[in-house]
């Protein structure tokens, strides 16, 4: 299965990247993420174990994600019920106030039985990720300053000549 989502976001890339990288906060705003254990964090990588649950189905996964703040994070599976699982976040700064967010994920469950049950649920959750992070950013981060064009004052009107 392949998922690819993009969005233009009115928050700086660095702010949005910080939300994406802060995996320990996922249970607060991703309803299908029940628990997180951070296994490793450095300037180059974040690794975590996540417990995911939808409609009575529970899955555990562990990922180790190389990163280059504030623009890129790979998603690599270390353990979980997948034959294939890899993706990335790409954030492109557009201005001081916003960025373009791209999220992609390729995955395949390791057994047909789990795949037939979990794929529709997992696909729905994965497709909602970009929107969930944008909503989280809107709720947590200050609103960007409005962009106003610089204005040059209009020249003063020419004085009218006195009547003769």
Backbone as numpy.savetxt, mean C-alpha at the origin, in Angstrom:
# Nx Ny Nz CAx CAy CAz Cx Cy Cz
-2.60 -17.19 -10.08 -3.45 -16.03 -10.08 -2.55 -14.80 -10.08
-2.93 -13.80 -10.82 -2.16 -12.55 -10.88 -3.06 -11.39 -10.49
-2.58 -10.55 -9.58 -3.29 -9.35 -9.17 -2.38 -8.17 -9.43
-2.93 -7.13 -10.04 -2.17 -5.90 -10.28 -3.11 -4.73 -10.06
-2.74 -3.85 -9.14 -3.58 -2.68 -8.83 -2.71 -1.44 -8.82
-3.26 -0.33 -9.27 -2.57 0.94 -9.20 -3.53 2.01 -8.68
-2.97 3.03 -8.08 -3.77 4.15 -7.59 -2.90 5.39 -7.51
-3.52 6.53 -7.74 -2.88 7.81 -7.48 -3.34 8.23 -6.09
-2.39 8.54 -5.22 -2.69 8.77 -3.82 -2.21 10.15 -3.40
-3.04 10.87 -2.67 -2.71 12.22 -2.22 -1.95 12.20 -0.90
-0.92 11.35 -0.84 -0.01 11.29 0.31 1.38 11.04 -0.24
2.41 11.59 0.38 3.78 11.36 -0.09 4.14 9.87 -0.05
5.00 9.47 -0.96 5.43 8.07 -1.03 6.00 7.60 0.30
6.79 8.41 0.96 7.40 8.02 2.23 6.37 7.70 3.30
5.29 8.49 3.36 4.24 8.24 4.35 3.52 6.93 4.05
3.19 6.71 2.79 2.48 5.48 2.44 3.39 4.26 2.62
4.65 4.40 2.25 5.60 3.29 2.43 5.69 2.90 3.90
5.71 3.88 4.79 5.80 3.59 6.24 4.59 2.76 6.69
3.41 3.05 6.16 2.22 2.27 6.51 2.32 0.84 5.98
2.80 0.69 4.76 2.93 -0.64 4.15 3.97 -1.47 4.91
5.06 -0.84 5.29 6.15 -1.54 5.96 5.80 -1.93 7.41
4.87 -1.21 8.03 4.52 -1.43 9.43 3.53 -2.59 9.56
3.99 -3.77 9.22 3.16 -4.98 9.18 2.49 -5.27 10.52
3.11 -4.89 11.61 2.55 -5.17 12.93 1.20 -4.48 13.16
0.89 -3.46 12.35 -0.38 -2.75 12.49 -1.47 -3.27 11.55
-1.17 -4.23 10.71 -2.17 -4.74 9.76 -3.47 -5.20 10.42
-3.43 -5.90 11.56 -4.70 -6.35 12.15 -5.66 -5.20 12.50
-5.14 -4.00 12.67 -5.99 -2.86 13.02 -6.86 -2.38 11.86
-6.46 -2.69 10.61 -7.24 -2.16 9.49 -7.47 -3.15 8.34
-6.88 -4.33 8.42 -7.16 -5.38 7.44 -7.97 -6.45 8.16
-9.28 -6.51 7.93 -10.13 -7.39 8.73 -9.79 -8.87 8.62
-9.12 -9.28 7.57 -8.76 -10.68 7.39 -7.39 -11.02 7.97
-6.68 -10.03 8.49 -5.38 -10.26 9.13 -5.60 -10.32 10.64
-5.50 -11.52 11.20 -5.82 -11.73 12.62 -4.65 -11.47 13.56
-3.44 -11.79 13.14 -2.28 -11.61 14.03 -1.01 -11.50 13.20
-0.02 -10.80 13.76 1.27 -10.61 13.08 2.38 -10.74 14.11
3.44 -11.42 13.71 4.67 -11.48 14.52 5.81 -11.02 13.63
6.43 -9.90 13.98 7.59 -9.42 13.22 8.77 -10.30 13.58
9.40 -10.89 12.56 10.53 -11.79 12.75 11.87 -11.08 12.59
11.88 -10.06 11.73 13.12 -9.33 11.45 12.76 -7.99 10.84
13.53 -6.96 11.20 13.35 -5.65 10.58 14.70 -4.95 10.55
15.05 -4.44 9.37 16.26 -3.64 9.20 15.97 -2.62 8.09
16.98 -1.86 7.72 16.80 -0.91 6.62 16.60 -1.62 5.28
17.03 -2.89 5.20 16.98 -3.63 3.93 15.84 -4.63 3.84
15.25 -5.06 4.96 14.27 -6.14 4.91 13.30 -6.04 6.09
12.09 -6.53 5.86 11.14 -6.77 6.96 10.59 -8.17 6.74
10.58 -8.97 7.81 10.06 -10.34 7.74 9.02 -10.51 8.83
7.96 -11.24 8.51 6.88 -11.41 9.49 6.10 -12.69 9.22
5.46 -13.15 10.27 4.51 -14.27 10.18 3.13 -13.67 10.38
2.21 -13.99 9.47 0.85 -13.46 9.53 -0.15 -14.59 9.63
-1.17 -14.37 10.44 -2.30 -15.31 10.51 -3.46 -14.63 9.80
-3.95 -15.27 8.74 -5.03 -14.72 7.92 -6.28 -15.57 8.11
-7.42 -14.93 8.10 -8.67 -15.68 8.29 -9.80 -15.02 7.52
-10.56 -15.85 6.81 -11.76 -15.40 6.08 -12.79 -16.51 6.19
-13.99 -16.13 6.50 -15.14 -17.05 6.45 -14.81 -18.42 7.04
-14.14 -18.44 8.18 -13.82 -19.70 8.84 -12.55 -20.39 8.35
-11.95 -19.91 7.28 -10.70 -20.48 6.76 -9.53 -19.71 7.37
-8.56 -20.45 7.93 -7.37 -19.82 8.53 -6.13 -20.29 7.80
-5.26 -19.33 7.48 -3.98 -19.62 6.82 -2.88 -18.89 7.56
-1.73 -19.52 7.66 -0.55 -18.88 8.21 0.49 -18.74 7.12
1.08 -17.56 7.01 2.17 -17.37 6.04 3.30 -16.61 6.72
4.49 -16.79 6.20 5.65 -16.00 6.63 6.28 -15.44 5.36
6.58 -14.15 5.41 7.23 -13.50 4.27 8.51 -12.82 4.73
9.43 -12.69 3.80 10.67 -11.94 4.02 10.77 -10.99 2.85
10.65 -9.69 3.13 10.45 -8.71 2.09 11.60 -7.71 2.00
12.45 -7.86 0.99 13.49 -6.84 0.76 12.82 -5.51 0.43
13.49 -4.41 0.81 12.87 -3.10 0.61 13.92 -2.03 0.33
13.47 -0.99 -0.37 14.24 0.23 -0.58 13.29 1.40 -0.31
13.29 1.85 0.93 12.40 2.94 1.32 12.82 4.20 0.57
11.88 5.00 0.14 10.44 4.89 0.31 9.70 4.46 -0.97
10.37 3.71 -1.84 9.73 3.48 -3.14 9.46 2.03 -3.52
10.05 1.05 -2.82 9.90 -0.33 -3.31 10.00 -1.35 -2.18
9.15 -2.36 -2.26 9.24 -3.51 -1.36 8.81 -4.75 -2.12
9.64 -5.77 -2.10 9.29 -7.06 -2.69 8.52 -7.87 -1.66
7.76 -8.84 -2.12 7.03 -9.75 -1.23 7.47 -11.16 -1.59
8.16 -11.82 -0.67 8.64 -13.18 -0.94 8.19 -14.12 0.17
7.65 -15.23 -0.24 7.13 -16.22 0.71 8.27 -17.04 1.30
8.23 -17.21 2.62 9.17 -18.09 3.30 8.47 -19.39 3.69
7.18 -19.27 4.04 6.44 -20.46 4.44 4.96 -20.18 4.30
4.22 -21.18 3.85 2.78 -21.05 3.70 2.26 -22.01 2.64
0.94 -22.07 2.48 0.32 -23.07 1.61 0.27 -22.67 0.13
1.43 -22.24 -0.40 1.48 -21.78 -1.78 2.54 -22.53 -2.56
2.25 -22.82 -3.80 3.24 -23.36 -4.73 4.10 -22.19 -5.24
3.45 -21.05 -5.42 4.14 -19.85 -5.92 3.51 -18.64 -5.24
4.35 -17.67 -4.82 3.86 -16.48 -4.13 4.95 -15.43 -4.20
4.77 -14.40 -5.01 5.74 -13.30 -5.06 5.06 -12.05 -5.60
5.54 -10.93 -5.13 4.93 -9.67 -5.57 5.80 -8.50 -5.18
5.21 -7.30 -5.35 5.94 -6.10 -4.98 5.01 -4.91 -4.85
5.46 -3.96 -4.05 4.89 -2.63 -3.96 5.88 -1.68 -4.64
5.37 -0.81 -5.50 6.20 0.21 -6.13 5.50 1.56 -5.93
6.20 2.49 -5.29 5.63 3.82 -5.04 6.46 4.85 -5.81
5.81 5.60 -6.65 6.49 6.60 -7.47 6.06 7.98 -7.02
6.97 8.76 -6.44 6.61 10.12 -6.02 6.18 10.93 -7.24
5.08 11.66 -7.10 4.59 12.52 -8.18 4.83 13.98 -7.86
4.83 14.31 -6.61 5.06 15.66 -6.11 5.26 15.51 -4.61
5.42 16.62 -3.93 5.57 16.54 -2.47 4.32 15.98 -1.81
3.19 16.13 -2.46 1.91 15.78 -1.84 1.35 14.43 -2.26
1.95 13.72 -3.20 1.32 12.48 -3.64 2.25 11.51 -4.31
1.69 10.34 -4.66 2.47 9.31 -5.33 1.55 8.38 -6.11
2.17 7.59 -6.96 1.48 6.52 -7.67 1.87 5.22 -6.99
0.87 4.44 -6.62 1.10 3.17 -5.94 0.78 2.04 -6.92
1.71 1.11 -7.05 1.47 -0.11 -7.83 1.70 -1.30 -6.93
0.74 -2.21 -6.94 0.86 -3.44 -6.17 0.62 -4.60 -7.12
1.50 -5.58 -7.07 1.28 -6.78 -7.88 1.62 -8.00 -7.04
0.89 -9.08 -7.31 1.13 -10.33 -6.60 0.75 -11.49 -7.52
1.66 -12.44 -7.65 1.40 -13.69 -8.36 1.39 -14.79 -7.31
0.34 -15.61 -7.33 0.30 -16.69 -6.35 -0.49 -17.87 -6.90
-0.18 -19.02 -6.32 -0.91 -20.26 -6.62 -0.84 -21.12 -5.37
-1.99 -21.57 -4.89 -2.01 -22.44 -3.72 -1.39 -23.78 -4.07
-0.81 -24.45 -3.07 -0.06 -25.68 -3.33 -0.92 -26.91 -3.55
-2.19 -26.88 -3.16 -3.06 -28.03 -3.43 -4.36 -27.53 -4.06
-4.95 -28.35 -4.90 -6.19 -27.98 -5.58 -7.32 -27.78 -4.57
-7.36 -28.60 -3.53 -8.42 -28.48 -2.54 -8.37 -27.13 -1.83
-7.20 -26.78 -1.30 -7.06 -25.48 -0.63 -7.31 -24.36 -1.63
-6.76 -24.49 -2.82 -6.94 -23.47 -3.85 -8.40 -23.24 -4.20
-9.18 -24.31 -4.32 -10.58 -24.14 -4.71 -11.38 -23.43 -3.62
-11.00 -23.61 -2.37 -11.69 -22.95 -1.26 -11.13 -21.55 -1.02
-9.82 -21.43 -1.00 -9.18 -20.19 -0.58 -9.01 -19.15 -1.67
-8.88 -19.55 -2.93 -8.58 -18.58 -3.99 -9.61 -17.45 -4.07
-10.91 -17.72 -4.09 -11.86 -16.59 -4.17 -11.74 -15.64 -2.98
-11.53 -16.17 -1.78 -11.41 -15.33 -0.60 -10.10 -14.55 -0.60
-9.00 -15.24 -0.91 -7.69 -14.61 -0.94 -7.64 -13.54 -2.03
-8.22 -13.84 -3.19 -8.23 -12.88 -4.29 -8.98 -11.60 -3.89
-10.10 -11.76 -3.23 -10.87 -10.59 -2.78 -10.05 -9.75 -1.80
-9.39 -10.41 -0.85 -8.58 -9.70 0.13 -7.41 -8.98 -0.54
-6.70 -9.67 -1.41 -5.54 -9.09 -2.08 -5.95 -7.91 -2.97
-7.08 -8.04 -3.64 -7.56 -6.94 -4.48 -7.98 -5.72 -3.68
-8.23 -5.89 -2.39 -8.64 -4.76 -1.56 -7.45 -4.07 -0.87
-6.24 -4.59 -1.02 -5.09 -4.06 -0.28 -4.80 -2.60 -0.57
-4.73 -2.21 -1.83 -4.38 -0.83 -2.16 -5.42 0.11 -1.55
-6.69 -0.21 -1.73 -7.75 0.64 -1.17 -7.64 0.71 0.35
-7.33 -0.40 1.00 -7.21 -0.42 2.46 -6.07 0.48 2.93
-4.95 0.46 2.23 -3.83 1.32 2.63 -4.15 2.79 2.37
-4.85 3.09 1.30 -5.24 4.47 1.03 -6.19 4.97 2.11
-7.17 4.15 2.49 -8.10 4.54 3.57 -7.32 4.74 4.89
-6.38 3.86 5.16 -5.56 3.98 6.38 -4.75 5.28 6.34
-4.16 5.58 5.20 -3.40 6.83 5.07 -4.31 8.04 5.28
-5.49 8.01 4.69 -6.43 9.12 4.85 -6.81 9.32 6.31
-6.96 8.22 7.05 -7.35 8.29 8.45 -6.20 8.67 9.37
-4.98 8.25 9.03 -3.84 8.40 9.94 -2.95 9.61 9.64
-2.89 10.02 8.39 -1.91 11.02 7.99 -2.57 12.38 7.81
-1.82 13.44 8.00 -2.39 14.77 7.79 -2.77 14.94 6.32
-3.82 15.70 6.11 -4.25 15.98 4.73 -3.15 16.78 4.05
-2.90 16.48 2.78 -1.87 17.24 2.07 -2.31 18.69 1.90
-1.32 19.58 1.88 -1.62 20.99 1.68 -2.15 21.19 0.27
-3.13 22.04 0.11 -3.65 22.27 -1.24 -2.58 22.90 -2.11
-2.60 22.51 -3.35 -1.65 23.05 -4.31 -2.30 24.27 -4.95
-1.65 25.43 -4.79 -2.20 26.64 -5.38 -1.17 27.21 -6.33
-1.64 27.64 -7.49 -0.68 28.24 -8.43 -0.19 29.56 -7.85
1.06 29.89 -8.12 1.56 31.17 -7.64 0.91 32.26 -8.46
0.47 33.25 -7.77 -0.25 34.33 -8.44 0.60 35.59 -8.43
0.58 36.28 -9.51 1.24 37.57 -9.62 0.14 38.61 -9.52
0.31 39.59 -8.62 -0.76 40.56 -8.50 -0.99 41.29 -9.82
-2.23 41.58 -10.09 -2.57 42.32 -11.31 -2.01 43.73 -11.19
-1.59 44.27 -12.32 -1.06 45.63 -12.25 -2.17 46.61 -11.83
-1.74 47.64 -11.13 -2.71 48.65 -10.70 -3.24 49.36 -11.93
-4.52 49.75 -11.90 -5.05 50.45 -13.07 -4.34 51.78 -13.25
-4.23 52.18 -14.48 -3.58 53.46 -14.79 -4.45 54.58 -14.25
-3.80 55.61 -13.72 -4.61 56.73 -13.19 -5.38 57.40 -14.32
-6.57 57.82 -13.98 -7.37 58.52 -15.01 -6.97 59.99 -15.01
-6.85 60.53 -16.21 -6.44 61.96 -16.27 -7.55 62.86 -15.70
-7.18 63.93 -15.07 -8.21 64.85 -14.55 -8.99 65.46 -15.70
-10.27 65.77 -15.44 -11.05 66.40 -16.51 -10.47 67.77 -16.85
-10.54 68.11 -18.10 -9.96 69.39 -18.51 -10.97 70.49 -18.53
